[in-house]
Amino acid sequence: MLVKKRTKTMEIDGLIALLKRMGKGDERRTKIEERLYNLQAGFGGESQYDKYLTEFRPDYPHAILHDVTLCDDNTFFKMDSILITPAFILISEVKNIAEKIVVKSNPLQFIKEYPSGKRVPLKNPIVEVERKMFHLNNWLKKHKITIPIKGLIAFAYNNELLIEEPPSMHIMFTYEVAAHLRTLSVTQRILDKPKIHSLAQKMVRNHKEFHPFPLINKYNIHLNDIKTGVFCPICSGLSMMWEHQKWRCKSCGHTGKKEHQNALTDWSMLIKENITNKEFCYFTRLNDRHIAKRLLATSSAKLTGNGRGSRYNIVLCSEKK
């Protein structure tokens, strides 16, 4: 039973917004574009894993959770996918690497090999999963649960995979996972169906959504380097102005009344989680603070404080899990 679906990380939306509001010649774009590419590729590989996992339909009670981050004594650990069975819990780590992968032994190394022959050592995914297994075990103990934990590495690309000697953890392609899971023996019944459901729900309640905002701090970008204005949803230009009680695009003529909401979302992801009337005027290029106050009052932002200390907290709504 699928308990928690995978959703696109909000960092992807934040990076897209950041790139749209940065200058084309900004030297920091390369680093940001690379981060965005890696996040999008990773989400694509993990979604492919999820699709193949739907073929796994065991006759025993189970729970599947995707993209779960828990906390063990102030240490956060993110698990790509979790399978809870009556006999064990399986953590899957999904890797999205297009090049040839060589797994060497003594010492254990994962090496990415390019068509040119260039070889680059990778961070050992087995060590990553073992770390998560350790913290998950601690987390379970705090919730009075003792059950074996297994690990699995799944590569999303059907590239060449050369393994010198089988390591301690199963390594395979995502399309092989469902067949592999069907071979695992589930004889010991540590958790029954109600306990599996209860544990899965407890994980969902304790899941910690990762928000790396505001992004200008992360990438050392000054506010003055961020383009202001309201984007047109039709032509994508920063060309909307408030005229006659509506937003009007100077480029394509589109009109609307809620286009400033996306600007508020951009502000929250890029600058800070709250905004004042003056800052709203600056960011949307409004020249009337009374109009700004009215637009903010009817937006999703929540007013706090009074007088000069008043500001609006912007709520970022992630996709439903």
C-alpha positions as CSV (number, residue, x, y, z in Angstrom):
1,M,0.0,0.0,0.0
2,L,1.4,3.4,-1.0
3,V,1.2,5.7,2.0
4,K,3.3,8.7,0.9
5,K,3.8,9.7,-2.7
6,R,6.9,11.4,-4.0
7,T,6.5,15.1,-4.8
8,K,8.8,17.5,-6.6
9,T,11.0,19.3,-4.1
10,M,10.2,23.0,-3.8
11,E,13.9,23.8,-4.3
12,I,13.3,23.1,-8.0
13,D,10.7,25.8,-8.2
14,G,12.9,28.1,-6.2
15,L,15.9,27.6,-8.5
16,I,13.7,28.2,-11.6
17,A,12.4,31.4,-10.1
18,L,15.9,32.5,-9.2
19,L,17.2,31.9,-12.7
20,K,14.3,33.9,-14.2
21,R,15.1,36.9,-11.9
22,M,18.9,36.8,-12.4
23,G,20.8,38.6,-15.2
24,K,21.9,36.4,-18.1
25,G,25.5,37.3,-17.6
26,D,25.6,36.5,-13.9
27,E,28.6,34.3,-13.2
28,R,26.7,32.4,-10.5
29,R,24.2,31.0,-13.0
30,T,26.4,28.0,-13.9
31,K,26.4,26.7,-10.4
32,I,22.6,27.3,-10.0
33,E,21.8,25.7,-13.4
34,E,23.9,22.6,-12.4
35,R,22.1,22.3,-9.1
36,L,18.7,22.6,-10.9
37,Y,19.8,20.0,-13.5
38,N,20.9,17.5,-10.8
39,L,17.6,17.9,-8.8
40,Q,15.4,17.5,-11.9
41,A,17.4,14.5,-13.1
42,G,17.2,13.0,-9.6
43,F,13.5,13.5,-9.4
44,G,13.1,11.9,-12.8
45,G,15.1,8.8,-11.8
46,E,13.2,8.4,-8.5
47,S,9.9,8.8,-10.3
48,Q,11.0,6.0,-12.6
49,Y,11.7,3.8,-9.6
50,D,8.3,4.6,-8.2
51,K,6.7,3.5,-11.5
52,Y,8.5,0.1,-11.5
53,L,7.7,-0.4,-7.9
54,T,3.9,-0.4,-8.6
55,E,4.5,-3.9,-10.1
56,F,5.3,-5.2,-6.6
57,R,2.1,-6.5,-5.1
58,P,2.9,-8.9,-2.3
59,D,0.2,-11.0,-0.5
60,Y,1.4,-9.8,2.9
61,P,0.6,-6.4,4.5
62,H,3.1,-3.7,3.7
63,A,3.5,0.1,3.3
64,I,5.5,2.1,0.8
65,L,6.7,5.6,1.5
66,H,8.7,7.8,-0.9
67,D,10.9,10.7,-0.1
68,V,10.9,10.7,3.7
69,T,13.2,12.8,5.9
70,L,13.3,12.0,9.7
71,C,15.4,13.4,12.5
72,D,17.5,11.5,14.9
73,D,18.9,13.6,17.7
74,N,19.2,16.8,15.5
75,T,20.6,14.7,12.6
76,F,18.3,14.7,9.5
77,F,18.4,11.8,7.2
78,K,16.5,11.6,3.9
79,M,15.4,8.2,2.5
80,D,14.4,8.0,-1.2
81,S,12.0,5.1,-0.6
82,I,10.9,2.9,2.4
83,L,9.2,-0.5,2.3
84,I,7.8,-1.7,5.6
85,T,7.0,-5.4,5.7
86,P,6.0,-7.7,8.6
87,A,9.6,-8.9,8.8
88,F,11.9,-6.0,7.9
89,I,12.2,-2.5,6.6
90,L,14.0,-1.8,3.3
91,I,15.6,1.6,2.5
92,S,16.2,2.1,-1.2
93,E,18.6,4.7,-2.5
94,V,18.0,5.7,-6.2
95,K,20.9,7.0,-8.2
96,N,20.5,8.8,-11.5
97,I,23.8,8.3,-13.3
98,A,24.0,8.0,-17.1
99,E,27.6,6.9,-17.4
100,K,29.2,3.5,-16.9
101,I,29.5,2.5,-13.3
102,V,32.4,0.4,-12.0
103,V,32.2,-1.1,-8.5
104,K,35.6,-2.0,-7.3
105,S,36.5,-4.1,-4.3
106,N,39.3,-4.0,-1.7
107,P,38.7,-1.2,-1.1
108,L,35.1,-0.7,-2.1
109,Q,34.8,2.1,-4.6
110,F,32.2,3.4,-7.0
111,I,33.7,4.9,-10.2
112,K,31.9,6.8,-12.9
113,E,33.5,6.2,-16.3
114,Y,32.8,8.6,-19.2
115,P,32.9,7.5,-22.9
116,S,36.2,9.4,-23.2
117,G,37.7,7.1,-20.7
118,K,37.8,9.7,-17.9
119,R,37.1,8.1,-14.5
120,V,35.7,9.9,-11.5
121,P,35.3,8.4,-8.0
122,L,31.8,8.7,-6.6
123,K,30.6,9.0,-3.0
124,N,29.9,5.5,-1.9
125,P,26.1,5.0,-1.9
126,I,26.4,1.9,0.4
127,V,28.0,4.1,3.1
128,E,25.1,6.6,2.5
129,V,22.5,3.9,3.0
130,E,24.2,2.4,6.0
131,R,24.2,5.8,7.6
132,K,20.5,6.1,7.0
133,M,19.9,2.6,8.4
134,F,21.8,3.5,11.5
135,H,19.7,6.6,12.1
136,L,16.5,4.9,11.2
137,N,17.3,2.2,13.7
138,N,17.8,4.8,16.4
139,W,14.6,6.5,15.4
140,L,12.6,3.3,15.6
141,K,14.1,2.4,19.1
142,K,12.8,5.8,20.4
143,H,9.4,4.7,19.2
144,K,9.7,1.3,20.9
145,I,10.1,-0.6,17.6
146,T,12.7,-3.3,16.9
147,I,12.9,-4.7,13.4
148,P,15.7,-5.6,10.9
149,I,16.6,-2.9,8.4
150,K,17.9,-3.7,4.9
151,G,19.4,-1.5,2.2
152,L,19.3,-1.4,-1.6
153,I,20.9,0.7,-4.3
154,A,19.0,1.2,-7.6
155,F,20.4,2.9,-10.7
156,A,17.8,4.6,-12.8
157,Y,19.7,4.5,-16.1
158,N,20.1,1.1,-17.8
159,N,23.8,1.9,-18.3
160,E,26.7,-0.5,-18.0
161,L,27.3,-1.7,-14.5
162,L,30.5,-3.6,-13.8
163,I,30.7,-5.1,-10.3
164,E,34.0,-6.8,-9.5
165,E,32.8,-8.6,-6.4
166,P,29.2,-8.5,-5.0
167,P,29.2,-6.0,-2.1
168,S,27.3,-6.4,1.2
169,M,24.3,-4.6,-0.2
170,H,22.2,-5.4,-3.3
171,I,22.8,-3.2,-6.4
172,M,20.5,-3.3,-9.4
173,F,18.6,-1.2,-12.0
174,T,15.2,0.2,-11.1
175,Y,13.4,-2.1,-13.5
176,E,14.8,-5.1,-11.5
177,V,13.6,-3.9,-8.1
178,A,10.0,-5.4,-8.1
179,A,11.3,-8.8,-9.2
180,H,14.0,-8.7,-6.5
181,L,11.5,-7.8,-3.8
182,R,9.4,-10.8,-4.7
183,T,12.3,-13.0,-3.9
184,L,12.8,-11.7,-0.3
185,S,11.5,-14.1,2.4
186,V,8.9,-12.7,4.7
187,T,8.4,-15.5,7.3
188,Q,8.9,-13.8,10.6
189,R,5.9,-11.6,11.6
190,I,7.3,-8.8,13.8
191,L,4.7,-6.3,12.6
192,D,1.1,-7.0,11.8
193,K,-1.1,-5.0,9.5
194,P,-2.3,-2.4,12.1
195,K,1.3,-1.9,13.4
196,I,2.6,-1.4,9.8
197,H,-0.1,1.2,9.1
198,S,0.6,2.9,12.4
199,L,4.4,3.1,11.8
200,A,3.9,4.4,8.3
201,Q,1.5,7.2,9.5
202,K,4.0,8.0,12.3
203,M,6.7,8.5,9.7
204,V,4.5,10.7,7.6
205,R,3.7,12.9,10.7
206,N,7.4,13.1,11.6
207,H,8.6,13.8,8.0
208,K,10.5,17.1,7.8
209,E,10.1,19.0,4.5
210,F,13.4,20.5,3.4
211,H,13.2,24.2,2.4
212,P,16.6,25.7,1.5
213,F,15.1,29.2,1.4
214,P,15.9,32.1,1.1
215,L,18.1,31.2,-1.9
216,I,19.9,34.6,-2.2
217,N,21.6,33.7,1.1
218,K,22.6,30.3,-0.1
219,Y,24.1,31.7,-3.3
220,N,25.4,35.0,-1.9
221,I,23.2,37.1,-4.1
222,H,22.4,40.7,-3.3
223,L,18.7,41.8,-3.4
224,N,19.7,44.5,-6.0
225,D,20.7,41.6,-8.3
226,I,17.2,40.2,-8.3
227,K,14.9,41.5,-11.0
228,T,11.6,43.0,-9.7
229,G,8.2,42.9,-11.3
230,V,5.2,40.6,-11.9
231,F,5.6,37.9,-14.6
232,C,2.9,37.5,-17.2
233,P,1.6,33.9,-17.2
234,I,1.0,34.1,-21.0
235,C,4.2,35.6,-22.5
236,S,6.5,35.1,-19.4
237,G,7.6,38.7,-19.5
238,L,8.2,40.9,-16.5
239,S,5.9,43.3,-18.0
240,M,2.7,43.4,-15.9
241,M,1.5,46.7,-14.4
242,W,-1.5,47.5,-12.2
243,E,-4.0,49.5,-14.1
244,H,-7.7,50.1,-13.6
245,Q,-8.0,47.5,-10.8
246,K,-6.2,44.7,-12.6
247,W,-2.8,43.6,-13.8
248,R,-2.1,44.3,-17.5
249,C,0.8,42.9,-19.5
250,K,2.4,45.6,-21.6
251,S,3.7,43.0,-24.0
252,C,0.8,40.8,-24.9
253,G,-2.2,42.5,-23.3
254,H,-3.1,39.7,-20.8
255,T,-5.1,40.9,-17.8
256,G,-5.8,39.4,-14.4
257,K,-6.2,40.1,-10.7
258,K,-4.0,37.5,-8.9
259,E,-0.7,37.5,-10.9
260,H,1.0,39.2,-7.9
261,Q,0.6,35.9,-5.9
262,N,3.4,34.3,-7.9
263,A,5.6,37.3,-7.1
264,L,4.9,36.8,-3.4
265,T,6.0,33.1,-3.8
266,D,9.2,34.2,-5.5
267,W,9.9,36.7,-2.8
268,S,9.5,34.0,-0.1
269,M,11.7,31.5,-1.9
270,L,14.4,34.0,-2.9
271,I,14.4,36.8,-0.3
272,K,12.6,36.0,3.0
273,E,9.4,34.4,4.3
274,N,7.7,37.7,5.1
275,I,7.1,41.0,3.3
276,T,6.1,44.5,4.3
277,N,3.9,46.8,2.3
278,K,6.9,48.9,1.2
279,E,8.8,45.8,0.1
280,F,5.7,44.5,-1.8
281,C,5.5,47.9,-3.7
282,Y,9.2,47.6,-4.5
283,F,9.0,44.0,-5.7
284,T,5.9,44.3,-7.8
285,R,6.6,47.9,-9.0
286,L,3.5,49.3,-7.5
287,N,3.5,53.0,-6.6
288,D,0.4,53.1,-4.4
289,R,0.7,51.7,-0.9
290,H,-3.1,51.6,-0.4
291,I,-3.4,49.3,-3.4
292,A,-0.6,47.2,-2.1
293,K,-2.3,46.9,1.3
294,R,-5.5,45.7,-0.4
295,L,-3.8,43.2,-2.6
296,L,-1.8,41.8,0.3
297,A,-5.0,41.5,2.4
298,T,-6.7,39.4,-0.3
299,S,-3.6,37.3,-0.9
300,S,-2.6,34.0,0.8
301,A,-0.1,36.0,3.0
302,K,-1.0,36.3,6.7
303,L,-0.8,39.7,8.4
304,T,1.1,40.0,11.7
305,G,1.9,43.0,13.9
306,N,0.6,46.5,13.8
307,G,1.6,49.8,12.3
308,R,5.2,50.1,11.3
309,G,5.8,46.6,12.6
310,S,3.2,45.0,10.4
311,R,4.3,42.4,7.8
312,Y,2.8,39.6,5.9
313,N,4.0,36.0,6.3
314,I,4.0,34.1,3.0
315,V,2.9,30.5,3.2
316,L,4.6,28.2,0.7
317,C,2.3,25.3,-0.3
318,S,4.1,22.2,-1.3
319,E,2.3,19.5,-3.3
320,K,0.2,17.1,-1.4
321,K,2.0,14.0,-0.2
